[in-house]
Amino acid sequence: EQSLWVGDARNEALIAFTGFGTYEFTKRCWRLAAQSMFRSPVPESRVPSGDEGILTAWAELWVFACQEQYLYDADLDFQREIYPKVAETLCNFLGMLNEDGLLEIEAWNMVDWAAMDTPGAGVVTHNCAWLVEALRRGALMAELLGEDDDAGDFRRAAEELAAAINAHLWDKDARAYIDAIHADGERSEVLSQQTQTVCYLCGVVPQERLEAVKQHVYDPPEGFVEIGSPFFMFFSFEALTKLGMCETIADWTREYWGEMLRHGATTAWEMFGDRKTRSRCHAWSAGPLYFMQTQQLGVEPALPGFERATIAPIPLDLSWCEGRVPTPHGQIEVAWERDEERFAIEVALPEGVRADVILPCDTEEYAEPEVAGEGVEEVVRAAGLWKVRLADGAKVAVEARSV
């Protein structure tokens, strides 16, 4: 494809951050999207392009991407630069709310290659839920930049929109959110795994509905539209992470991406299924890279720009794992191995990065870890696990043995 698809790029940015550290490239993408607003109220779906077109969820995901950029590169100047367009986008979306307080827009309203009910005009539930989270992300950006009035306005709007979703888009008999309300006022009869996943991921589900919606995220009832693409499965994996179901992420990775491998693929396909995929090399399908880096290797930024990292491996059924995660300061190197009696990990931090290494070792079942190397600040118990705090640029080997 010869133009940038903005919604694809949000997921691709997280993949690129954890795989390659491409901070300047992604900021170029967000700027290009913002530039399309000379003719459209919100960022267009693909840029640069002579074809004016809004894909609602893509514009909302652009807000996510702009806010997430700061966690990885701590570039405050870019946040100051892009925030006015983020605020304009959110205000323009709020100007599209109907009398029920729901986002109603005439646009391309897809979010997955699946048989969802996402009409070109009317209220689409996943768009409303994405906007709730986009408003919260905008509030975080506003707070970072001292725009406290904006932050308060965006947070209030998010809560009001979440309340409207729950008042008008819930099917009490199915105990699920419907896909849409059509422009003529007709309520959709379609229920989808995608809509439940977005509502859960964006935090719009009240406590009394939470257990039902959680179940729909990973085990939808018969008749629900199910996930249709690796793109949407990235959001499913984010929701499963929130649910603490990392085993399911690994299982789905082995099943769906394993199918590509069984067909001899050397690149990630745009679609699941047999050989009838739309394209055979599609960046939105590289999601497992992000989740393996952040879960099995266990590396994530705890402070913007990796001033401090969290290294918390989730081994699942693996006996070893090793790899590197880029940061603005250089690469974090991690290698761990385990058996029934021990867990051993080696960590090398670049200058400018501190870290908390959280071992998957219960403090009641493992003795206090032995540590060798340079830069250990302390070994402590944290939420029932052993944690080793590392200083800037530390290089250590840690080993915990069962008691």
C-alpha positions in Angstrom: 0.0 0.0 0.0 1.3 3.4 -1.0 -0.3 5.6 1.7 -0.4 5.5 5.5 -3.5 3.9 7.1 -3.7 5.8 10.3 -5.5 3.2 12.5 -3.2 0.4 11.3 -0.3 2.7 12.3 -1.3 2.9 16.0 -0.8 -0.9 16.5 2.2 -0.9 14.2 3.8 1.9 16.3 3.6 -0.2 19.4 5.1 -3.1 17.5 7.8 -0.9 16.1 8.6 0.7 19.5 9.3 -2.7 21.1 11.0 -4.2 18.1 13.0 -1.4 16.5 12.7 1.9 18.4 11.4 3.9 15.5 10.4 7.1 17.4 11.0 9.7 14.7 9.3 7.7 12.0 6.1 7.3 14.0 6.0 11.0 14.8 6.2 11.7 11.1 3.1 9.5 10.7 1.1 11.4 13.4 2.0 14.7 11.8 0.9 13.6 8.4 -2.5 12.6 9.8 -2.9 15.9 11.5 -2.2 17.7 8.3 -5.2 16.2 6.7 -7.4 18.3 8.9 -7.1 21.2 6.6 -10.2 19.8 4.9 -11.7 17.4 7.4 -12.9 17.8 11.0 -10.8 14.8 12.2 -7.7 13.1 10.8 -8.5 11.2 7.6 -8.1 7.4 7.3 -5.1 7.4 4.9 -2.5 10.0 4.3 -1.2 11.6 2.3 -4.1 11.1 -0.2 -6.1 13.0 -2.7 -9.1 10.9 -1.6 -10.9 12.7 1.3 -12.1 10.0 3.6 -12.8 9.5 7.4 -12.7 6.1 9.0 -14.0 7.0 12.5 -12.1 4.5 14.6 -8.8 5.4 12.8 -9.2 9.0 13.8 -9.8 8.0 17.4 -6.9 5.6 17.5 -4.7 8.4 16.2 -5.3 10.2 19.5 -4.2 7.0 21.3 -1.1 6.9 19.2 -0.1 10.6 19.9 -0.5 10.0 23.7 1.3 6.7 23.7 4.3 8.2 21.9 5.3 10.1 25.0 5.6 6.9 27.1 8.2 5.5 24.7 10.3 8.6 23.8 9.5 11.3 26.5 9.5 13.9 23.7 7.6 16.8 25.4 8.2 19.1 22.4 6.2 16.7 20.2 3.4 16.6 22.7 3.2 20.4 22.7 3.3 20.4 18.9 0.6 17.8 18.3 -1.8 18.6 21.2 -3.7 21.4 19.5 -4.8 19.0 16.7 -5.6 16.4 19.3 -7.8 18.9 21.2 -9.4 20.1 17.9 -10.2 16.5 16.9 -11.8 15.7 20.3 -13.8 18.9 20.3 -15.0 18.2 16.7 -16.1 14.7 17.7 -18.0 16.1 20.7 -19.8 18.4 18.3 -21.1 15.3 16.5 -23.0 13.9 19.6 -26.7 13.5 19.0 -29.6 14.3 21.4 -28.9 11.0 23.3 -25.3 12.0 23.8 -23.9 9.4 21.4 -21.5 9.9 18.6 -23.4 9.9 15.3 -21.3 10.3 12.2 -21.6 9.5 8.5 -18.3 7.8 7.6 -16.6 4.5 7.1 -17.2 2.8 10.4 -15.5 -0.6 10.2 -13.1 -1.9 12.8 -12.5 -5.5 11.6 -12.9 -7.6 8.4 -16.0 -9.4 9.8 -19.8 -9.4 9.4 -20.4 -6.7 12.1 -23.2 -4.2 11.7 -21.3 -0.9 11.2 -23.6 1.3 9.0 -22.1 4.2 7.2 -24.5 6.6 9.0 -25.9 6.4 12.5 -24.5 5.4 15.9 -21.8 2.7 16.0 -21.1 1.4 19.5 -17.4 0.7 19.1 -16.9 4.3 17.8 -18.6 5.6 20.9 -16.4 3.5 23.2 -13.2 4.4 21.4 -14.1 8.0 21.8 -14.5 7.6 25.6 -10.9 6.3 25.8 -9.7 8.9 23.3 -11.1 11.7 25.6 -9.3 10.2 28.5 -6.1 10.0 26.6 -6.6 13.7 25.5 -7.1 14.5 29.2 -3.7 12.9 30.0 -2.0 14.9 27.3 -3.7 18.1 28.6 -2.6 17.5 32.2 1.0 16.8 31.0 1.0 20.2 29.3 -0.7 22.1 32.0 -4.0 22.5 30.1 -6.1 21.7 33.2 -9.4 23.2 32.0 -9.2 21.0 28.8 -8.4 17.9 31.0 -11.4 18.5 33.1 -13.7 19.0 30.1 -12.4 15.9 28.4 -12.8 13.7 31.5 -16.4 14.9 32.1 -17.3 14.3 28.4 -15.8 10.8 28.6 -18.0 9.9 31.7 -21.1 11.4 30.1 -20.5 9.5 26.8 -19.9 6.2 28.8 -23.2 6.8 30.6 -25.0 7.3 27.3 -23.5 4.1 25.9 -24.9 2.2 28.8 -28.3 3.9 28.6 -28.9 3.3 24.9 -26.7 0.6 23.5 -27.1 -2.3 26.0 -29.3 -5.3 25.2 -30.5 -6.5 28.6 -31.8 -9.8 27.2 -28.6 -10.7 25.5 -26.5 -9.1 28.3 -24.3 -7.5 25.6 -23.8 -4.3 23.7 -25.5 -4.1 20.3 -23.3 -3.1 17.3 -25.2 0.0 16.2 -28.3 2.2 16.0 -29.0 2.9 12.3 -29.7 6.4 11.0 -33.5 5.6 10.9 -33.4 4.8 14.6 -33.5 1.0 14.1 -31.5 -0.9 16.7 -29.1 -3.4 15.4 -29.8 -7.1 16.0 -26.1 -8.0 15.6 -24.0 -8.7 18.6 -20.2 -9.1 18.2 -17.2 -10.1 20.1 -15.5 -7.0 18.7 -18.0 -4.6 20.2 -17.8 -6.2 23.6 -14.0 -6.2 23.5 -13.8 -2.5 22.7 -16.3 -1.6 25.4 -14.4 -3.6 28.0 -11.0 -2.3 26.8 -12.2 1.3 26.9 -13.6 1.0 30.4 -17.2 1.8 29.7 -18.7 -1.3 31.3 -20.3 -0.8 34.7 -19.7 -3.3 37.5 -23.0 -5.1 37.3 -22.4 -5.9 33.6 -18.7 -6.6 33.8 -18.7 -10.4 34.2 -21.0 -11.0 31.3 -18.9 -8.7 29.0 -15.6 -10.2 30.1 -16.9 -13.7 29.1 -17.8 -12.3 25.7 -14.3 -11.0 25.2 -12.7 -14.5 25.1 -15.7 -16.9 24.8 -18.6 -15.3 22.9 -21.9 -17.1 22.7 -23.0 -18.9 19.6 -24.4 -16.4 17.1 -22.0 -13.5 18.0 -19.8 -12.2 15.2 -16.2 -13.4 16.0 -12.8 -11.8 15.4 -12.0 -11.7 11.7 -8.4 -10.3 11.4 -5.0 -10.1 13.1 -5.6 -6.3 13.3 -8.5 -6.7 15.6 -6.9 -9.5 17.5 -4.3 -7.0 18.8 -7.1 -5.3 20.7 -8.3 -8.7 21.9 -4.8 -9.3 23.2 -4.8 -6.0 25.0 -8.2 -6.9 26.6 -6.9 -10.4 27.5 -3.8 -8.7 29.1 -6.2 -6.6 31.2 -8.0 -9.8 32.2 -4.7 -11.5 33.2 -5.2 -14.2 30.5 -1.8 -14.3 29.0 -2.0 -18.0 28.4 -4.9 -17.4 26.1 -2.8 -14.8 24.1 -0.1 -17.5 23.7 -2.7 -20.1 22.7 -4.3 -17.8 20.1 -0.9 -16.8 18.7 0.1 -20.5 18.3 -3.2 -21.3 16.7 -3.7 -18.4 14.3 -0.2 -17.3 13.4 0.8 -21.0 13.5 -1.7 -21.5 10.7 0.2 -19.0 8.6 3.4 -21.0 9.3 1.7 -24.3 8.4 1.0 -22.8 5.0 4.6 -21.9 4.6 4.3 -18.2 5.3 7.5 -16.2 6.0 5.5 -12.9 6.5 2.4 -12.1 8.4 -0.9 -12.2 6.5 -3.6 -9.5 6.5 -6.3 -12.1 7.2 -6.7 -15.4 9.1 -7.9 -18.5 7.3 -6.5 -20.5 4.4 -4.5 -19.1 1.5 -7.2 -16.6 0.5 -5.8 -13.6 2.4 -6.1 -10.1 1.1 -2.3 -9.6 1.3 0.6 -11.8 2.3 2.7 -9.2 4.0 0.7 -6.8 6.2 2.2 -4.8 9.1 -1.0 -4.7 11.1 -0.6 -8.5 11.6 2.7 -8.4 13.5 1.1 -8.0 16.9 2.6 -11.1 18.6 6.0 -9.3 18.5 4.7 -6.6 20.8 3.1 -9.1 23.2 6.1 -11.5 23.3 8.4 -8.6 24.0 6.3 -7.1 26.8 5.1 -10.4 28.3 7.4 -13.4 27.8 10.5 -11.2 27.7 8.6 -8.9 30.1 10.0 -5.5 29.2 7.9 -2.3 29.4 8.5 1.4 30.1 7.5 2.3 33.7 8.4 5.9 33.2 8.3 8.0 30.0 11.3 7.4 27.7 12.3 4.3 29.7 13.8 6.4 32.5 12.7 3.4 34.5 11.7 0.0 32.9 9.7 -2.9 34.3 11.1 -6.3 33.5 8.5 -8.9 34.6 8.7 -12.1 32.5 5.6 -14.2 32.1 7.1 -17.6 31.3 3.9 -19.6 30.7 5.1 -23.0 29.5 8.5 -21.8 28.2 11.8 -23.0 29.7 13.9 -20.0 28.4 13.6 -16.7 26.6 16.1 -14.1 25.5 16.0 -10.9 23.5 16.5 -7.1 23.3 14.1 -4.2 23.6 15.1 -0.8 22.2 14.9 2.4 24.2 15.9 6.0 23.4 19.1 5.3 25.5 20.1 2.0 23.9 18.9 -1.6 24.1 17.8 -3.5 27.2 19.1 -7.1 27.0 17.3 -9.9 28.9 17.8 -13.6 29.0 16.1 -16.0 31.4 15.8 -19.8 31.9 14.1 -21.9 34.4 13.4 -25.5 35.5 11.3 -26.9 38.3 13.8 -25.7 41.0 15.2 -22.4 39.8 14.6 -19.2 37.8 17.7 -17.4 36.5 17.7 -14.1 34.6 20.5 -11.9 33.2 19.8 -8.2 32.5 21.9 -5.5 30.9 20.6 -1.9 31.0 22.0 1.0 28.9 23.1 4.1 30.6 20.1 6.3 31.4 17.8 3.4 32.2 16.9 2.0 35.7 14.7 -1.0 36.1 12.6 -3.1 38.5 13.1 -6.8 37.7 10.0 -8.7 39.0 10.7 -12.5 39.1 7.8 -14.9 38.5 8.8 -16.4 41.9 6.5 -16.5 44.9 8.3 -15.4 48.0 6.8 -18.3 49.9 8.1 -20.9 47.4 11.5 -19.4 46.5 14.3 -18.2 48.7 15.6 -14.7 48.4 17.4 -14.5 45.0 21.2 -14.4 44.7 22.5 -11.5 42.7 25.8 -11.0 41.0 27.0 -8.0 39.0 26.9 -4.2 39.2 24.0 -1.9 39.9 21.8 -3.7 42.4 20.0 -1.3 44.7 17.9 -3.7 46.7 16.0 -7.0 46.7 12.5 -6.8 48.2 9.2 -8.6 48.4 6.4 -7.0 46.3 2.9 -8.3 46.1 4.1 -11.8 47.0 6.9 -11.9 44.4 10.6 -11.1 44.5 11.7 -7.8 43.0 15.2 -6.6 42.3 15.7 -2.9 41.9 18.5 -1.9 39.5 20.4 1.3 39.1 21.1 3.2 35.9 23.1 1.0 33.5 23.1 -2.1 35.7 24.4 -5.4 34.5 23.4 -8.3 36.7 22.6 -12.0 37.0 19.9 -13.1 39.3 19.0 -16.6 40.4 16.1 -17.7 42.7 15.8 -21.3 43.9 12.8 -23.1 45.4 12.8 -23.8 49.1 
